[in-house]
Amino acid sequence: MIYLPLIPARGGSKGIPGKNIIEVAGNPLIAWSIRVALACFHAVFVSTDDAEIATVAKRFHADVIDRPAELAGDLTSMEDVVLHALEQYPAGAVVLLQPTSPTRTAEDLKRAIQIFEGGEYDSLLSVHALRGHCLWACYEDTWTPLYLINNRPMRQHAPGYYAENGAIYISKAECYAKHGNRLAGQIGIYEMDWCPDIDHMSDIKEAEAIIKDREFE
């Protein structure tokens, strides 16, 4: 199968200004995802509307897809960004790597691809296991249990819960073209160790600690 390895990286981050190229453990944030992709594929594409991000991406040997301004707004869907990339570089499947997951490794990506191909899935996402067995969800300040309160399960009998971590999405192109969704059809999962998603400055410190620990393994 022909894959399109794609890193979406727009400018204009509000939480951390210049987030996609801020330094994390000695490298621009986006560089960690580029290096992982290039360890698995001959090329990786960065979709961006930002000249500075494009310059950094090229410095780390990524190809750049110039994203139009109308696909770089706060409400732009990731699916529209991917469809724009597929128009220029048709492929059988897209490997979507968000730049905010710097602790994702090449081994993670290789194993995820193996599961995707071995399971003959239409799409796959990376997840991590949630601790605790009696989980609650909050919607507009209203808390709702994800279990029957009058039939609280014993820990050993509780179902396993997983959280989408945003590090890896692998999807056949038809998931985007026909369903308008990165997750469609038969969906597989790849379970990872904790992988922080960079959204706050404290996340950077956590990611750097993980990267440092890995260097001494």
C-alpha contacts under 8 A as a table, 3 or more apart, distances in Angstrom:
res1	aa1	res2	aa2	distance
1	M	92	G	5.97
1	M	93	A	7.27
2	I	91	A	5.36
2	I	92	G	5.22
2	I	93	A	6.52
3	Y	91	A	5.58
3	Y	92	G	5.99
3	Y	93	A	4.92
3	Y	94	V	5.52
3	Y	95	V	6.62
4	L	44	V	7.46
4	L	45	F	7.70
4	L	86	L	7.91
4	L	89	Y	7.32
4	L	90	P	7.69
4	L	91	A	5.79
4	L	92	G	7.79
4	L	93	A	6.26
4	L	94	V	4.68
4	L	95	V	5.92
5	P	37	A	6.87
5	P	41	F	7.60
5	P	43	A	7.42
5	P	44	V	5.12
5	P	45	F	6.18
5	P	94	V	5.97
5	P	95	V	4.58
5	P	96	L	6.16
5	P	97	L	7.40
6	L	44	V	6.11
6	L	45	F	4.94
6	L	46	V	5.87
6	L	47	S	7.14
6	L	82	V	7.90
6	L	94	V	6.96
6	L	95	V	5.99
6	L	96	L	5.04
6	L	97	L	6.12
7	I	33	S	7.54
7	I	34	I	7.74
7	I	44	V	7.56
7	I	45	F	6.15
7	I	46	V	4.69
7	I	47	S	6.20
7	I	96	L	6.09
7	I	97	L	5.04
7	I	98	Q	5.61
7	I	99	P	6.37
8	P	46	V	5.82
8	P	47	S	4.86
8	P	48	T	6.42
8	P	81	V	7.59
8	P	96	L	7.80
8	P	97	L	7.37
8	P	98	Q	6.11
8	P	99	P	7.11
9	A	20	N	6.47
9	A	30	I	7.95
9	A	46	V	6.73
9	A	47	S	5.97
9	A	48	T	5.13
9	A	49	D	7.88
9	A	53	I	7.46
9	A	98	Q	7.60
9	A	99	P	6.79
10	R	13	S	7.72
10	R	20	N	7.89
10	R	47	S	7.36
10	R	48	T	4.81
10	R	49	D	5.59
10	R	50	D	6.25
10	R	53	I	7.91
10	R	72	A	6.06
11	G	18	G	6.81
11	G	20	N	7.67
11	G	48	T	7.20
11	G	49	D	6.41
11	G	50	D	5.18
11	G	53	I	7.37
11	G	72	A	7.73
12	G	17	P	6.92
12	G	18	G	6.86
13	S	16	I	5.94
13	S	17	P	5.31
13	S	18	G	6.11
13	S	19	K	6.13
14	K	17	P	5.79
15	G	19	K	7.94
15	G	199	D	6.52
15	G	200	H	6.56
16	I	19	K	5.07
16	I	199	D	7.07
16	I	200	H	6.60
16	I	201	M	7.20
18	G	21	I	5.88
18	G	22	I	5.99
19	K	22	I	5.11
19	K	29	L	7.36
20	N	28	P	7.20
20	N	29	L	5.43
20	N	30	I	5.49
20	N	53	I	7.29
20	N	99	P	6.55
20	N	100	T	7.13
21	I	28	P	4.50
21	I	29	L	5.05
21	I	30	I	5.83
21	I	31	A	7.92
21	I	53	I	6.54
21	I	56	V	7.41
22	I	27	N	7.97
22	I	28	P	5.24
22	I	29	L	5.64
23	E	26	G	5.90
23	E	27	N	5.19
23	E	28	P	4.43
23	E	29	L	5.86
24	V	27	N	5.38
24	V	28	P	5.95
24	V	29	L	5.53
24	V	204	I	6.48
24	V	207	A	7.81
24	V	208	E	6.45
25	A	208	E	5.34
25	A	211	I	7.31
25	A	212	K	7.86
27	N	31	A	6.31
27	N	32	W	7.32
28	P	31	A	5.35
28	P	32	W	7.44
28	P	56	V	7.82
29	L	32	W	6.00
29	L	33	S	7.74
29	L	99	P	6.67
29	L	100	T	7.02
29	L	102	P	6.59
30	I	33	S	5.55
30	I	34	I	6.43
30	I	57	A	7.36
30	I	99	P	4.98
30	I	100	T	7.36
30	I	102	P	7.67
31	A	34	I	4.97
31	A	35	R	6.09
31	A	56	V	7.97
31	A	57	A	7.11
31	A	60	F	6.45
32	W	35	R	5.35
32	W	36	V	6.39
32	W	99	P	7.58
32	W	102	P	5.26
32	W	103	T	7.74
33	S	36	V	5.15
33	S	37	A	6.21
33	S	97	L	6.79
33	S	98	Q	7.53
33	S	99	P	5.67
33	S	101	S	7.29
33	S	102	P	6.26
33	S	104	R	7.58
34	I	37	A	5.18
34	I	38	L	6.16
34	I	44	V	6.77
34	I	57	A	7.70
34	I	60	F	7.05
34	I	61	H	7.90
34	I	62	A	6.65
35	R	38	L	5.14
35	R	39	A	6.21
35	R	60	F	7.67
36	V	39	A	5.21
36	V	40	C	6.83
36	V	104	R	7.68
36	V	105	T	6.02
36	V	106	A	4.71
36	V	109	L	7.63
37	A	40	C	5.33
37	A	41	F	5.91
37	A	43	A	7.57
37	A	44	V	6.17
37	A	106	A	7.01
37	A	109	L	7.90
38	L	41	F	5.00
38	L	42	H	5.96
38	L	43	A	6.02
38	L	44	V	6.41
39	A	42	H	7.90
39	A	106	A	6.19
40	C	106	A	6.74
40	C	109	L	7.59
40	C	110	K	6.80
41	F	44	V	7.02
43	A	62	A	6.71
43	A	63	D	7.19
44	V	62	A	5.35
44	V	63	D	6.13
45	F	62	A	5.72
45	F	63	D	4.73
45	F	64	V	5.51
45	F	65	I	6.57
46	V	54	A	7.61
46	V	57	A	6.91
46	V	62	A	6.55
46	V	63	D	6.18
46	V	64	V	4.84
46	V	65	I	5.88
47	S	64	V	6.01
47	S	65	I	4.61
47	S	66	D	6.14
47	S	67	R	5.84
47	S	81	V	7.70
47	S	85	A	7.33
48	T	51	A	7.92
48	T	53	I	7.02
48	T	54	A	6.67
48	T	64	V	7.25
48	T	65	I	6.40
48	T	66	D	5.68
48	T	67	R	5.07
48	T	72	A	7.91
49	D	54	A	7.99
49	D	66	D	5.92
49	D	67	R	4.76
49	D	68	P	6.22
49	D	69	A	6.40
49	D	72	A	6.61
50	D	53	I	5.37
50	D	54	A	6.22
51	A	54	A	4.98
51	A	55	T	6.21
52	E	55	T	5.09
52	E	56	V	6.36
53	I	56	V	5.18
53	I	57	A	6.05
54	A	57	A	5.05
54	A	58	K	6.18
54	A	64	V	6.25
55	T	58	K	5.29
55	T	59	R	6.27
56	V	59	R	5.03
56	V	60	F	6.55
57	A	60	F	5.32
57	A	61	H	6.49
57	A	62	A	5.28
57	A	63	D	7.28
57	A	64	V	7.15
58	K	61	H	4.85
58	K	62	A	5.02
58	K	63	D	6.29
58	K	64	V	7.08
59	R	62	A	7.46
65	I	85	A	7.04
67	R	71	L	6.49
67	R	72	A	7.19
67	R	81	V	7.85
67	R	84	H	7.97
68	P	71	L	5.59
68	P	72	A	6.91
69	A	72	A	5.13
69	A	73	G	7.17
70	E	73	G	6.41
70	E	76	T	7.83
71	L	76	T	5.69
71	L	80	D	7.25
71	L	81	V	6.35
72	A	76	T	6.20
73	G	76	T	5.22
76	T	80	D	7.09
76	T	81	V	7.72
77	S	80	D	5.43
77	S	81	V	6.75
78	M	81	V	5.05
78	M	82	V	6.27
79	E	82	V	5.12
79	E	83	L	6.18
79	E	176	Y	6.31
79	E	180	G	6.24
79	E	181	N	6.10
79	E	182	R	6.59
80	D	83	L	5.07
80	D	84	H	6.22
81	V	84	H	5.20
81	V	85	A	6.49
82	V	85	A	5.05
82	V	86	L	6.17
82	V	176	Y	7.62
83	L	86	L	4.98
83	L	87	E	6.26
83	L	176	Y	6.68
83	L	177	A	7.18
84	H	87	E	5.29
84	H	88	Q	7.00
85	A	88	Q	5.41
85	A	89	Y	6.08
85	A	90	P	7.91
86	L	89	Y	4.83
86	L	90	P	4.74
86	L	91	A	6.78
86	L	173	A	7.90
87	E	90	P	6.04
91	A	94	V	7.03
91	A	173	A	6.73
92	G	172	K	5.82
92	G	173	A	5.45
93	A	170	I	6.94
93	A	171	S	5.38
93	A	172	K	3.94
93	A	173	A	4.75
94	V	169	Y	7.87
94	V	170	I	5.67
94	V	171	S	5.34
94	V	172	K	6.22
94	V	173	A	6.25
95	V	168	I	7.20
95	V	169	Y	5.86
95	V	170	I	4.55
95	V	171	S	6.71
96	L	168	I	6.05
96	L	169	Y	5.03
96	L	170	I	6.20
97	L	166	G	7.96
97	L	167	A	5.98
97	L	168	I	5.35
97	L	169	Y	6.75
98	Q	101	S	6.38
98	Q	166	G	6.77
98	Q	167	A	6.00
98	Q	168	I	7.32
99	P	102	P	6.82
100	T	167	A	7.70
100	T	197	D	5.35
100	T	198	I	4.91
100	T	199	D	7.61
101	S	104	R	5.86
101	S	166	G	7.48
101	S	167	A	5.45
101	S	195	C	6.60
101	S	196	P	6.33
101	S	197	D	5.24
101	S	198	I	6.61
102	P	195	C	7.97
102	P	196	P	7.91
102	P	207	A	6.92
103	T	195	C	5.91
103	T	196	P	7.31
103	T	207	A	6.36
103	T	210	I	7.01
103	T	211	I	6.44
104	R	108	D	6.40
104	R	109	L	7.67
104	R	167	A	6.62
104	R	195	C	6.68
105	T	108	D	5.08
105	T	109	L	6.53
106	A	109	L	5.08
106	A	110	K	6.14
107	E	110	K	5.05
107	E	111	R	6.09
108	D	111	R	5.30
108	D	112	A	6.12
108	D	192	M	7.35
109	L	112	A	5.06
109	L	113	I	6.22
109	L	168	I	7.29
110	K	113	I	5.21
110	K	114	Q	6.27
111	R	114	Q	4.98
111	R	115	I	6.25
111	R	190	Y	7.85
112	A	115	I	5.16
112	A	116	F	6.14
112	A	124	L	7.82
112	A	126	S	7.73
112	A	168	I	7.91
112	A	189	I	7.96
112	A	190	Y	5.65
113	I	116	F	4.96
113	I	117	E	6.11
113	I	170	I	7.55
114	Q	117	E	5.26
114	Q	118	G	5.72
115	I	118	G	5.03
115	I	119	G	5.71
115	I	188	G	7.60
115	I	190	Y	7.35
116	F	119	G	5.53
116	F	120	E	6.05
116	F	121	Y	5.41
116	F	122	D	7.74
116	F	123	S	7.14
116	F	124	L	6.27
116	F	170	I	7.39
116	F	188	G	6.73
117	E	120	E	5.07
117	E	121	Y	6.71
118	G	121	Y	7.90
119	G	188	G	7.51
121	Y	124	L	6.91
121	Y	185	G	7.63
121	Y	186	Q	5.16
121	Y	187	I	5.82
121	Y	188	G	6.10
122	D	171	S	5.95
122	D	172	K	5.59
122	D	175	C	7.37
122	D	183	L	7.93
122	D	184	A	6.59
122	D	185	G	5.45
122	D	186	Q	5.14
122	D	187	I	6.10
122	D	188	G	7.99
123	S	169	Y	7.34
123	S	170	I	5.46
123	S	171	S	4.10
123	S	172	K	6.23
123	S	175	C	7.56
123	S	182	R	7.08
123	S	183	L	5.51
123	S	184	A	6.15
123	S	185	G	6.93
123	S	186	Q	6.45
123	S	187	I	4.92
123	S	188	G	6.30
124	L	168	I	7.97
124	L	169	Y	5.69
124	L	170	I	5.09
124	L	171	S	6.33
124	L	183	L	7.02
124	L	187	I	5.32
124	L	188	G	4.44
124	L	189	I	5.31
124	L	190	Y	7.23
125	L	164	E	7.13
125	L	166	G	7.64
125	L	168	I	5.74
125	L	169	Y	4.62
125	L	170	I	6.55
125	L	183	L	7.82
125	L	187	I	7.74
125	L	188	G	6.58
125	L	189	I	5.05
125	L	190	Y	6.21
126	S	164	E	6.21
126	S	165	N	6.16
126	S	166	G	6.69
126	S	167	A	6.17
126	S	168	I	5.22
126	S	169	Y	6.64
126	S	189	I	5.65
126	S	190	Y	4.62
126	S	191	E	5.81
126	S	192	M	6.67
127	V	162	Y	5.98
127	V	163	A	5.29
127	V	164	E	4.51
127	V	165	N	5.16
127	V	166	G	7.68
127	V	189	I	6.69
127	V	190	Y	6.09
127	V	191	E	4.95
127	V	192	M	5.99
128	H	162	Y	5.50
128	H	163	A	5.49
128	H	164	E	6.80
128	H	165	N	6.58
128	H	191	E	5.37
128	H	192	M	5.25
128	H	193	D	6.13
128	H	194	W	6.18
128	H	195	C	7.92
129	A	160	G	7.51
129	A	161	Y	6.05
129	A	162	Y	4.46
129	A	163	A	6.38
129	A	191	E	7.26
129	A	192	M	7.99
130	L	160	G	7.85
130	L	161	Y	5.60
130	L	162	Y	5.40
130	L	163	A	6.51
132	G	135	L	6.87
133	H	153	P	7.91
133	H	155	R	6.08
133	H	158	A	5.88
133	H	159	P	7.31
133	H	160	G	7.54
133	H	161	Y	7.69
134	C	145	P	7.50
134	C	146	L	6.99
134	C	147	Y	6.50
134	C	152	R	7.61
134	C	153	P	7.78
135	L	145	P	6.11
135	L	146	L	5.44
135	L	147	Y	7.09
136	W	143	W	6.47
136	W	144	T	5.48
136	W	145	P	4.22
136	W	146	L	5.35
137	A	143	W	5.62
137	A	144	T	5.18
137	A	145	P	6.24
137	A	146	L	6.85
138	C	141	D	5.89
138	C	142	T	5.35
138	C	143	W	4.41
138	C	144	T	6.22
139	Y	142	T	5.17
139	Y	143	W	6.49
139	Y	144	T	7.81
145	P	148	L	7.28
145	P	149	I	7.30
147	Y	151	N	7.76
147	Y	152	R	6.85
147	Y	153	P	7.94
148	L	151	N	5.14
148	L	152	R	6.02
149	I	152	R	5.48
153	P	157	H	6.12
153	P	158	A	5.46
154	M	157	H	5.28
154	M	158	A	6.08
155	R	158	A	5.24
165	N	168	I	8.00
165	N	195	C	7.02
165	N	196	P	7.85
165	N	197	D	7.16
166	G	169	Y	7.35
166	G	197	D	7.34
167	A	195	C	7.59
167	A	197	D	7.83
169	Y	182	R	7.32
170	I	182	R	7.79
171	S	175	C	6.34
171	S	176	Y	7.97
171	S	182	R	5.93
171	S	183	L	6.81
172	K	175	C	5.58
172	K	176	Y	7.63
173	A	176	Y	5.57
173	A	177	A	6.28
174	E	177	A	4.69
174	E	178	K	5.28
174	E	179	H	7.12
175	C	178	K	5.69
175	C	179	H	5.14
175	C	180	G	6.30
175	C	181	N	5.75
175	C	182	R	5.81
175	C	183	L	6.64
175	C	184	A	5.60
175	C	185	G	7.54
176	Y	179	H	5.54
176	Y	180	G	4.33
176	Y	181	N	5.14
176	Y	182	R	5.86
177	A	180	G	5.85
179	H	184	A	6.87
181	N	184	A	6.39
183	L	187	I	6.73
184	A	187	I	6.49
192	M	195	C	7.31
195	C	207	A	7.74
196	P	203	D	6.35
196	P	206	E	7.20
196	P	207	A	6.21
197	D	203	D	6.92
198	I	201	M	7.62
198	I	203	D	5.21
198	I	204	I	6.19
199	D	203	D	6.47
200	H	203	D	5.33
200	H	204	I	7.10
201	M	204	I	5.28
201	M	205	K	6.93
202	S	205	K	5.29
202	S	206	E	6.47
203	D	206	E	5.06
203	D	207	A	6.14
204	I	207	A	5.09
204	I	208	E	6.09
205	K	208	E	5.11
205	K	209	A	6.23
206	E	209	A	5.19
206	E	210	I	6.46
207	A	210	I	5.15
207	A	211	I	6.23
208	E	211	I	5.05
208	E	212	K	6.02
209	A	212	K	5.10
209	A	213	D	6.14
210	I	213	D	5.16
210	I	214	R	6.23
211	I	214	R	5.12
211	I	215	E	6.44
212	K	215	E	5.22
212	K	216	F	6.94
213	D	216	F	5.50
213	D	217	E	6.67
214	R	217	E	5.25
